[in-house]
């Protein structure tokens, strides 16, 4: 066993021993210290208050705005890398661009985040949650985010449909309670090699006394990444409203528009990568998209034991890509794929508390209707003569009904939540070129059970069992192999863990076991198609430790944190049974030091991931085109310093360096643009913030 592996196992053991020791000490504490943690019924599981996270019966991490700013993160992907069990896999032609989001949880596929329910303010983020859940177009900007809430287990009964990889909720900045609040920032990134980009952010808002509240949020990106042909242009605008309808009711609304265009540098052959990884040989490739959305919500606290919430939303999204096709690297045609989506949803939810002696029941009944309409085309244009051929044209529909009921039972220190989610999905697709129509109906009952034991005010023990279901998607139907009829994805997940929050220590450890009865995978060898991979197994442990040094000691102002996750994800069927699933690392960890003294703040952090495989066969030898072969592990270091300008309240200057050692890294692409996809080089940034 290697020294590094022994150290990591020792770290897990140490975290567990600390949890156990605190547990034993707590048993001698006065029993009256543990009280019912809520007075008024609250039906929203994604409330990001400290108490709701602390007592949640599953693995959950919330990263707040101040922590994001202190880390010097450039993108949402940078934030996600610091969450145990979460991996960022930029293994697509748009990987690393501003338009896509590639998040894998616990060894699940990360390309476009297809197996996690990703939400923005509790509303599905994808262009079509059932028919097209992949986030090849992710309309969300880091600068407009107040918190990132990642529920890796225990939330399947409430949120779906793709929830086997957990629930990820991006919460936008809240409306202020003051008459007027505003801030703005500008950040300049300079990459090794000369390319640069600028990020802009502005927020203004206020609330009339006891009346209407409004806020305007804007975030923009303009510039290039470190490679040739990597220009990003992003505009993200939102207008939020809130109006009280009496002392116990509130009406909220949000109007938003997001637009993005990214030039895609593409993958490289081994020879091209060795010559210069910053070069691009695909100068015509791009991705673009825009989205207009509106949502409205009504929350009424009917009494201390009753709560009603209704949310409705509509979004209209369009995205397209232009990718070159050719032989031996010479482009002969351009494949343009315009797609349009319209989604309408309504979600009423009612919570009622019943008390039977010492037994308290918070019963929630919720329903969601989701209507999707999509138009998808693929147009091939020959470069030599401009002749265009319509290769695919389809109209897709989805009408989905979701019903759930759960009961949050509190008895002494115990919190037990049984629940049942029922999915009824009707999908249709029309192949306009072949005059072919197909209708598919899927129904599934998904039981779950979450259990927490509040040993004392600081330590929570938890366990849960959840079932998840993913319907067949429209793109999968359009690209399925006639000899291998696709089947819906189902999975079962169990967790066992503990969470401790003391004065100086914060600790968490979770063991998980996830079994897929069937997993659908993408095959990128022409002609591309989707197939049933079959059973896969995902097991592991996730840990995190935070320590704040005594404020009266010599190291006052210093805090440290570390995370470590071990995941073993293997195929359980087929010719490659026993092999690792591709594009995940068995070992990931992060460490960081934060020191704050007066007007100064210093941050040093590092992330690490172990080796990955690029295919089901776990091929080690590298192919000449760069598509196959082992992907080496790597560690990256980042550092930054912030200074509050004296005499100018609310003004801050931040200077930092990401990838301090200018480490050369890469992954491999999995779409038709095969090759090595280089990671970012060293990047120096300076950011100015002003609040008023």
C-alpha positions in Angstrom: 0.0 0.0 0.0 1.4 3.4 -1.0 2.3 6.1 1.6 -0.2 8.5 0.0 -3.0 5.9 0.2 -2.1 5.0 3.8 -2.2 8.7 4.7 -5.6 9.1 3.1 -7.0 6.1 5.0 -5.5 7.5 8.2 -7.2 10.8 7.5 -10.6 9.1 7.2 -9.9 7.1 10.4 -8.9 10.2 12.3 -12.1 12.1 11.2 -14.2 9.1 12.3 -12.4 8.9 15.7 -12.9 12.6 16.3 -16.6 12.2 15.6 -16.8 9.2 17.9 -14.9 11.0 20.7 -17.1 14.1 20.5 -20.1 11.7 20.6 -18.9 10.0 23.7 -18.2 13.3 25.5 -21.6 14.6 24.5 -23.4 11.8 26.3 -22.2 13.2 29.6 -23.8 16.6 28.7 -27.1 17.7 30.2 -29.9 16.0 28.3 -31.9 19.2 28.2 -29.5 20.7 25.7 -31.2 19.0 22.7 -34.5 20.7 21.8 -36.9 20.6 18.9 -35.1 22.5 16.3 -38.1 24.1 14.7 -41.0 26.0 16.1 -42.9 26.8 12.9 -43.5 24.3 10.2 -41.3 24.7 7.1 -41.9 22.6 4.0 -38.9 23.7 2.0 -36.0 21.2 2.2 -33.6 23.5 0.4 -33.7 26.3 3.0 -30.0 27.1 3.4 -30.2 28.1 7.0 -27.6 26.6 9.3 -30.1 24.5 11.2 -31.7 22.9 8.1 -28.2 21.8 6.8 -26.9 20.7 10.2 -29.8 18.3 10.8 -30.3 17.1 7.3 -30.4 13.3 7.1 -28.0 13.0 4.2 -24.7 14.1 2.8 -25.0 17.9 2.1 -22.7 20.8 1.5 -23.6 24.5 1.2 -20.9 26.9 -0.1 -21.8 30.5 0.6 -20.9 33.7 -1.4 -18.2 34.9 1.0 -16.4 31.5 0.8 -16.6 31.6 -3.0 -15.1 35.0 -3.1 -12.3 34.1 -0.6 -11.3 31.1 -2.7 -10.7 33.2 -5.9 -12.9 30.8 -7.9 -13.2 31.7 -11.6 -16.2 29.6 -12.4 -18.9 27.3 -10.9 -16.6 24.4 -11.8 -13.9 25.7 -9.5 -16.4 25.8 -6.7 -17.7 22.3 -7.3 -14.2 20.8 -7.2 -13.9 21.6 -3.5 -17.1 19.6 -2.6 -16.3 16.0 -1.5 -17.8 13.4 -3.9 -18.2 15.9 -6.8 -15.9 15.9 -9.8 -15.7 18.2 -12.8 -15.2 16.3 -16.1 -14.7 18.7 -19.0 -14.6 15.8 -21.4 -16.6 17.4 -24.3 -15.8 19.7 -27.1 -17.4 22.6 -25.1 -15.6 21.5 -21.9 -14.2 24.5 -20.1 -16.2 27.0 -22.0 -18.7 29.4 -20.5 -21.8 27.6 -22.0 -21.7 24.1 -20.5 -21.6 22.5 -17.0 -19.9 19.1 -16.5 -20.5 17.8 -13.0 -20.2 14.1 -12.0 -21.2 12.9 -8.5 -19.8 9.7 -7.0 -18.4 8.3 -10.2 -21.5 9.0 -12.3 -21.1 10.5 -15.8 -20.1 14.1 -15.7 -20.4 15.1 -19.3 -23.1 17.8 -19.2 -24.2 16.8 -15.7 -27.0 14.4 -16.9 -27.6 12.5 -13.6 -28.1 15.3 -11.1 -31.2 17.4 -10.7 -29.7 20.9 -11.2 -31.8 23.8 -10.0 -31.7 27.6 -10.1 -33.6 29.0 -7.1 -35.4 25.6 -6.8 -36.4 25.5 -10.5 -35.0 23.1 -13.0 -32.0 24.6 -14.9 -31.8 22.4 -18.0 -33.6 23.3 -21.2 -35.9 20.2 -20.8 -35.6 18.3 -17.5 -37.0 15.1 -18.8 -36.2 15.1 -22.6 -32.9 17.0 -22.5 -31.4 17.2 -18.9 -27.8 17.5 -20.1 -26.4 21.0 -19.4 -24.6 21.5 -22.7 -26.2 24.9 -22.3 -26.1 26.0 -18.6 -27.7 29.4 -18.1 -26.2 30.3 -14.8 -23.3 32.7 -13.7 -21.2 32.4 -10.6 -21.2 36.1 -9.9 -25.0 36.2 -9.5 -25.0 33.2 -7.0 -25.5 33.6 -3.3 -24.9 30.0 -2.4 -24.3 26.5 -4.0 -26.3 23.8 -2.2 -25.3 20.2 -3.1 -27.4 17.4 -1.6 -25.6 14.2 -2.6 -28.1 11.9 -0.9 -31.4 11.9 0.9 -33.4 14.3 -1.4 -34.7 11.9 -4.1 -38.3 12.0 -2.8 -38.6 15.7 -3.3 -36.7 16.4 -6.5 -36.4 14.8 -9.9 -36.3 13.2 -12.3 -32.5 12.8 -12.6 -31.7 12.7 -8.9 -29.4 9.6 -8.6 -26.5 12.1 -8.7 -28.0 14.3 -6.0 -29.6 17.7 -6.0 -27.6 20.8 -6.9 -29.3 24.1 -6.2 -27.8 27.5 -7.2 -29.4 30.2 -5.2 -29.3 33.7 -6.7 -28.6 36.7 -4.5 -31.5 37.6 -2.2 -33.5 40.9 -2.1 -32.1 43.2 0.5 -34.3 44.5 3.4 -32.7 47.9 3.3 -34.0 50.9 1.4 -31.2 50.7 -1.1 -28.1 48.4 -1.5 -25.7 48.1 -4.3 -22.3 46.7 -5.3 -20.3 46.1 -8.4 -17.1 44.3 -9.3 -14.8 43.8 -12.2 -12.2 41.0 -12.6 -9.4 40.8 -15.1 -7.9 37.3 -15.9 -4.5 37.0 -17.7 -3.5 33.6 -18.8 0.0 32.3 -19.4 0.6 32.8 -23.1 -1.2 36.2 -23.4 -5.0 35.6 -23.6 -7.2 37.5 -21.2 -10.9 37.9 -20.2 -12.9 40.3 -18.1 -15.8 39.5 -15.8 -18.3 42.1 -14.8 -20.9 42.0 -12.0 -23.5 44.5 -10.6 -26.3 44.3 -8.1 -28.7 47.0 -7.0 -31.9 46.5 -4.9 -34.0 47.8 -2.1 -37.3 47.5 -0.4 -39.9 50.0 0.5 -40.9 49.9 4.1 -43.2 46.9 4.5 -43.8 46.8 0.8 -42.4 46.0 -2.6 -38.8 44.7 -2.9 -36.8 44.7 -6.1 -33.3 43.8 -7.2 -31.4 43.9 -10.5 -28.6 41.4 -11.1 -26.1 41.4 -13.9 -23.1 39.3 -14.7 -21.0 39.4 -17.9 -18.0 37.7 -19.4 -16.0 39.0 -22.4 -12.6 37.6 -23.5 -10.7 34.4 -24.1 -9.5 31.4 -22.3 -5.8 30.3 -22.5 -6.1 28.6 -25.9 -6.6 29.9 -29.4 -10.2 30.1 -30.6 -11.7 30.2 -27.0 -13.6 33.4 -26.9 -16.5 33.7 -24.5 -19.3 36.3 -24.5 -21.9 36.0 -21.8 -24.7 38.3 -20.6 -26.8 37.2 -17.6 -29.5 39.6 -16.4 -32.3 39.0 -13.8 -34.9 41.2 -12.2 -36.3 39.9 -8.9 -39.5 41.1 -7.1 -41.0 40.4 -3.7 -44.3 41.8 -2.3 -45.9 41.0 1.1 -49.6 40.0 1.0 -50.3 40.6 4.6 -48.2 39.5 7.6 -48.0 35.8 6.7 -48.0 35.7 2.9 -45.6 36.8 0.2 -45.6 36.9 -3.6 -42.2 36.6 -5.4 -41.3 36.7 -9.1 -38.2 36.8 -11.3 -37.6 37.8 -14.9 -34.3 36.6 -16.5 -32.5 36.6 -19.7 -29.2 34.7 -20.4 -27.2 34.8 -23.6 -23.8 33.1 -24.3 -21.6 32.3 -27.2 -18.3 30.3 -27.0 -15.7 29.6 -29.6 -14.6 26.0 -29.1 -10.8 25.2 -29.6 -11.5 21.4 -29.7 -9.4 18.3 -29.0 -5.8 17.7 -30.1 -4.0 14.7 -31.4 -0.9 13.5 -29.4 1.4 15.2 -31.9 -0.5 18.5 -31.8 -0.6 18.4 -28.0 3.1 17.8 -27.7 3.8 20.7 -30.1 1.7 23.3 -28.3 -1.4 22.5 -26.2 -2.6 26.1 -26.5 -3.2 25.8 -30.3 -6.5 25.1 -31.9 -7.1 23.4 -35.2 -10.9 23.7 -35.3 -11.4 27.4 -36.0 -15.0 27.1 -37.1 -16.4 25.2 -34.0 -18.8 27.1 -31.6 -21.6 26.8 -29.2 -24.3 29.4 -28.5 -27.6 29.8 -26.7 -30.0 32.1 -25.1 -32.9 31.7 -22.6 -35.8 33.9 -21.5 -37.5 32.8 -18.3 -40.2 33.9 -15.8 -41.2 32.4 -12.5 -43.7 33.4 -9.8 -44.2 32.0 -6.4 -46.7 32.4 -3.6 -45.8 31.4 0.0 -48.5 31.5 2.7 -47.8 30.6 6.3 -51.4 29.8 7.2 -50.5 29.2 10.9 -47.7 27.8 13.0 -48.7 24.3 11.8 -49.7 25.0 8.1 -47.8 26.2 5.1 -48.8 26.5 1.4 -46.5 27.2 -1.5 -47.3 27.5 -5.2 -44.7 28.0 -7.9 -45.1 28.4 -11.6 -42.5 28.9 -14.3 -41.9 29.2 -18.0 -38.7 29.3 -20.0 -37.9 29.5 -23.7 -34.4 28.3 -24.6 -32.5 28.0 -27.9 -29.1 26.5 -28.4 -27.0 25.5 -31.4 -23.6 24.2 -32.1 -21.4 24.3 -35.2 -18.9 21.5 -35.4 -16.5 20.7 -38.3 -16.5 17.2 -39.8 -13.6 15.9 -41.8 -11.1 13.2 -42.7 -7.5 13.3 -41.2 -8.2 16.7 -39.6 -9.3 18.4 -42.8 -12.8 19.9 -42.5 -15.1 18.9 -45.3 -18.5 20.0 -43.8 -20.0 21.9 -40.9 -22.7 20.2 -38.7 -25.0 22.8 -37.3 -27.5 21.6 -34.6 -30.2 24.2 -33.8 -32.5 23.2 -31.0 -35.4 25.1 -29.4 -37.2 24.2 -26.1 -40.2 25.5 -24.2 -40.9 24.4 -20.7 -44.0 25.1 -18.5 -44.2 24.0 -14.9 -46.4 24.4 -11.9 -45.7 23.0 -8.4 -48.1 23.4 -5.5 -47.0 22.1 -2.1 -48.8 21.9 1.3 -47.4 21.1 4.7 -49.4 20.2 7.8 -48.1 19.5 11.3 -49.8 17.0 13.5 -48.8 16.5 17.1 -49.7 13.2 18.9 -48.2 13.5 22.4 -44.4 13.6 22.1 -44.6 12.6 18.4 -44.6 15.4 15.9 -45.4 14.9 12.2 -44.8 17.4 9.4 -46.7 15.9 6.5 -46.0 17.4 3.0 -47.9 16.7 -0.1 -46.6 18.1 -3.4 -47.3 17.8 -7.1 -45.5 19.0 -10.2 -46.8 19.2 -13.8 -44.1 19.7 -16.4 -44.8 20.3 -20.1 -41.9 20.2 -22.6 -41.9 21.0 -26.3 -38.8 20.7 -28.4 -37.7 21.2 -32.0 -34.3 19.6 -32.9 -32.5 19.7 -36.3 -29.1 18.7 -37.7 -28.0 20.5 -40.8 -24.8 19.5 -42.6 -23.2 22.1 -44.9 -20.4 21.2 -47.4 -17.6 23.6 -47.3 -16.6 23.2 -50.9 -19.9 24.3 -52.5 -22.2 25.4 -49.5 -24.7 22.7 -50.2 -26.9 22.1 -47.1 -28.4 18.7 -46.2 -31.1 18.3 -43.4 -29.8 15.2 -41.7 -32.3 15.2 -38.8 -35.5 17.0 -38.0 -37.7 15.9 -35.0 -40.4 17.4 -32.8 -40.4 16.1 -29.2 -43.0 16.3 -26.5 -43.1 15.5 -22.8 -46.0 15.7 -20.3 -44.9 14.6 -16.8 -46.8 14.4 -13.6 -44.9 14.0 -10.3 -46.6 13.4 -7.0 -44.8 13.0 -3.6 -45.7 12.7 0.0 -43.4 12.6 3.0 -43.7 12.8 6.7 -40.9 14.4 8.8 -41.4 12.7 12.1 -39.8 14.1 15.3 -39.6 12.1 18.5 -37.1 13.2 21.1 -33.8 13.2 19.4 -35.0 11.1 16.4 -35.9 12.5 13.0 -37.5 10.0 10.6 -38.7 10.9 7.2 -40.4 8.2 5.1 -41.5 9.3 1.6 -42.9 8.2 -1.7 -42.5 9.9 -5.1 -44.5 8.8 -8.1 -43.5 9.7 -11.7 -45.8 9.4 -14.7 -44.1 10.4 -17.9 -45.6 10.5 -21.4 -43.1 11.2 -24.2 -43.5 11.5 -27.9 -41.2 12.1 -30.9 -41.9 12.8 -34.5 -39.2 12.1 -37.1 -40.2 14.5 -39.8 -37.8 13.1 -42.4 -39.1 9.6 -42.1 -42.8 10.4 -41.1 -42.3 8.3 -38.0 -44.0 8.8 -34.7 -43.2 7.0 -31.4 -44.9 7.4 -28.0 -43.4 6.1 -24.8 -44.9 6.0 -21.3 -43.0 5.5 -18.1 -44.4 5.2 -14.6 -42.4 4.6 -11.4 -43.0 4.6 -7.7 -39.9 5.7 -5.8 -39.8 5.1 -2.0 -37.3 6.6 0.4 -36.4 6.7 4.1 -34.3 9.3 5.8 -33.2 8.9 9.4 -31.3 11.3 11.7 -30.4 11.1 15.4 -29.5 14.4 17.0 -27.1 13.1 19.7 -26.6 16.6 21.0 -26.5 20.2 19.7 -23.3 19.6 17.8 -23.5 16.0 16.5 -26.0 14.5 14.1 -25.9 10.9 12.9 -27.8 10.0 9.8 -28.7 7.2 7.4 -31.0 7.0 4.4 -32.2 4.8 1.5 -33.4 6.4 -1.7 -34.6 5.1 -5.1 -34.1 7.1 -8.3 -35.4 6.9 -11.8 -34.4 8.4 -15.1 -36.6 8.3 -18.1 -35.2 7.7 -21.6 -34.3 11.0 -23.2 -35.2 12.3 -26.6 -31.6 12.4 -27.9 -31.1 8.8 -26.7 -34.3 7.7 -28.6 -33.1 9.4 -31.7 -29.6 7.8 -31.5 -30.4 4.3 -30.2 -29.2 1.1 -31.7 -32.1 -0.9 -33.2 -30.5 -4.1 -31.8 -30.4 -2.8 -28.3 -33.7 -1.3 -27.2 -33.0 1.3 -24.4 -34.4 0.8 -21.0 -35.1 3.5 -18.3 -32.4 4.1 -15.7 -33.1 3.0 -12.1 -30.8 3.2 -9.1 -30.8 2.6 -5.3 -28.6 4.6 -2.9 -27.9 4.1 0.8 -25.9 6.4 3.0 -24.5 6.3 6.6 -22.8 9.3 8.1 -22.2 11.8 10.8 -22.0 15.6 11.0 -20.4 17.6 13.8 -20.4 21.4 14.2 -18.6 22.7 17.3 -17.0 26.0 18.3 -13.7 25.3 16.4 -14.2 22.0 14.6 -16.6 21.2 11.8 -16.5 17.5 10.7 -18.4 15.3 8.3 -18.0 11.7 7.1 -20.4 9.8 4.9 -20.2 6.2 3.5 -22.3 5.5 0.4 -23.4 2.6 -1.7 -25.1 3.3 -5.1 -26.3 0.5 -7.4 -27.5 1.1 -11.0 -29.8 -1.6 -12.3 -29.2 0.0 -15.8 -27.1 2.8 -17.0 -27.3 4.3 -20.5 -24.0 5.4 -22.0 -22.9 7.3 -25.1 -20.8 5.5 -27.7 -18.6 8.0 -29.7 -17.3 5.7 -32.4 -19.1 6.5 -35.7 -21.9 6.0 -36.2 -22.5 7.4 -32.7 -25.3 5.9 -30.6 -26.6 5.2 -27.0 -26.6 1.8 -25.5 -27.6 0.0 -22.3 -24.4 -0.4 -20.2 -26.3 -2.4 -17.6 -25.5 -2.6 -13.9 -22.8 -0.5 -12.3 -21.7 -0.2 -8.7 -20.6 3.0 -6.9 -19.2 2.8 -3.4 -17.1 5.1 -1.3 -16.6 7.5 1.6 -16.6 11.3 1.7 -15.0 13.4 4.5 -14.5 17.0 5.4 -12.8 18.8 8.3 -12.7 22.5 9.1 -10.8 24.0 12.0 -10.8 27.7 13.2 -7.9 28.5 15.5 -8.6 30.1 18.8 -9.3 33.8 18.4 -7.4 34.7 21.5 -4.3 32.5 20.6 -1.2 33.2 18.6 -2.8 31.9 15.4 -6.0 34.0 15.7 -7.6 34.6 12.3 -6.2 31.4 10.8 -8.5 28.6 9.7 -7.9 25.3 7.8 -9.9 22.8 5.9 -9.5 19.5 4.1 -11.7 17.2 2.1 -11.1 13.6 0.9 -13.3 11.3 -1.1 -12.7 7.8 -2.2 -15.0 6.3 -4.9 -14.9 3.0 -6.6 -17.3 2.9 -9.6 -17.2 -0.3 -11.6 -19.1 -2.0 -14.4 -21.1 -5.1 -13.3 -22.2 -6.5 -16.6 -20.9 -7.1 -20.1 -17.5 -7.8 -21.5 -15.8 -5.2 -19.3 -17.4 -6.3 -16.0 -15.1 -5.4 -13.2 -13.5 -2.4 -15.0 -13.8 1.1 -13.8 -16.4 3.3 -15.4 -14.7 6.0 -17.5 -13.9 9.6 -16.6 -13.8 9.6 -12.8 -11.0 9.5 -10.2 -11.0 7.1 -7.3 -9.2 9.6 -5.1 -9.9 13.3 -4.8 -9.0 15.8 -2.1 -8.7 19.5 -1.4 -6.8 21.4 1.3 -6.8 25.1 2.2 -5.5 27.7 4.6 -7.3 31.0 5.2 -5.8 33.8 7.3 -7.6 37.0 8.0 -6.0 39.9 9.9 -7.4 43.4 10.0 -8.0 44.6 6.4 -6.0 41.7 4.9 -7.1 38.2 3.9 -4.8 35.5 2.5 -6.0 32.2 0.9 -3.9 29.2 -0.2 -5.7 26.1 -1.5 -5.0 23.0 -3.5 -7.1 20.4 -5.4 -6.0 16.9 -6.4 -7.5 14.1 -8.5 -6.1 10.6 -9.3 -5.9 8.9 -12.7 -8.9 8.3 -14.9 -9.7 6.0 -17.8 -11.3 7.3 -21.1 -13.2 4.2 -22.1 -15.1 1.1 -20.8 -12.1 -1.1 -21.7 -9.8 1.0 -19.4 -7.3 1.4 -22.2 -3.9 2.5 -20.9 -1.9 3.0 -24.1 -2.5 6.3 -25.8 -4.0 6.4 -29.3 -2.5 8.7 -31.9 -5.6 10.8 -32.1 -5.6 11.4 -28.4 -9.1 9.9 -27.8 -8.0 6.8 -25.8 -5.4 6.2 -23.1 -4.9 6.8 -19.4 -5.5 10.3 -18.1 -2.9 11.0 -15.4 -3.9 12.5 -12.0 -2.7 15.9 -11.0 -2.6 18.5 -8.2 -3.2 22.2 -8.7 -2.3 25.1 -6.3 -4.0 28.5 -6.1 -3.4 31.5 -3.9 -4.8 35.0 -3.5 -4.8 38.0 -1.2 -7.5 40.5 -0.5 -7.2 44.0 0.9 -10.0 46.3 2.3 -9.1 49.8 1.2 -8.8 52.0 4.3 -11.1 55.0 4.4 -13.3 53.6 1.6 -15.9 51.3 3.3 -17.0 48.5 1.0 -14.0 48.8 -1.4 -11.8 45.7 -1.8 -8.9 44.7 -4.0 -8.1 41.0 -4.6 -5.1 39.7 -6.4 -4.5 36.0 -7.1 -2.9 33.2 -9.1 -4.6 30.0 -10.2 -2.5 27.0 -11.1 0.6 28.5 -9.4 3.0 25.9 -10.8 1.6 26.2 -14.4 0.9 22.5 -14.3 0.1 20.9 -17.7 -3.1 18.8 -17.5 -5.5 17.3 -19.9 -8.6 15.1 -20.3 -10.0 13.5 -23.4 -13.1 14.4 -25.3 -16.0 11.9 -25.8 -18.0 13.5 -28.6 -17.3 13.4 -32.4 -14.5 15.9 -31.9 -12.1 13.3 -30.4 -8.7 14.2 -28.9 -6.8 15.5 -25.9 -8.4 18.5 -24.2 -5.8 20.6 -22.3 -6.5 22.1 -18.9 -6.0 25.8 -18.2 -2.5 27.2 -17.8 -1.4 29.5 -15.0 -3.8 32.5 -14.7 -3.2 35.7 -12.8 -6.2 37.8 -11.8 -7.0 41.1 -10.2 -10.5 42.0 -9.0 -12.0 45.2 -7.7 -15.2 45.3 -5.6 -17.2 48.3 -4.4 -20.3 48.2 -2.2 -22.5 51.2 -1.5 
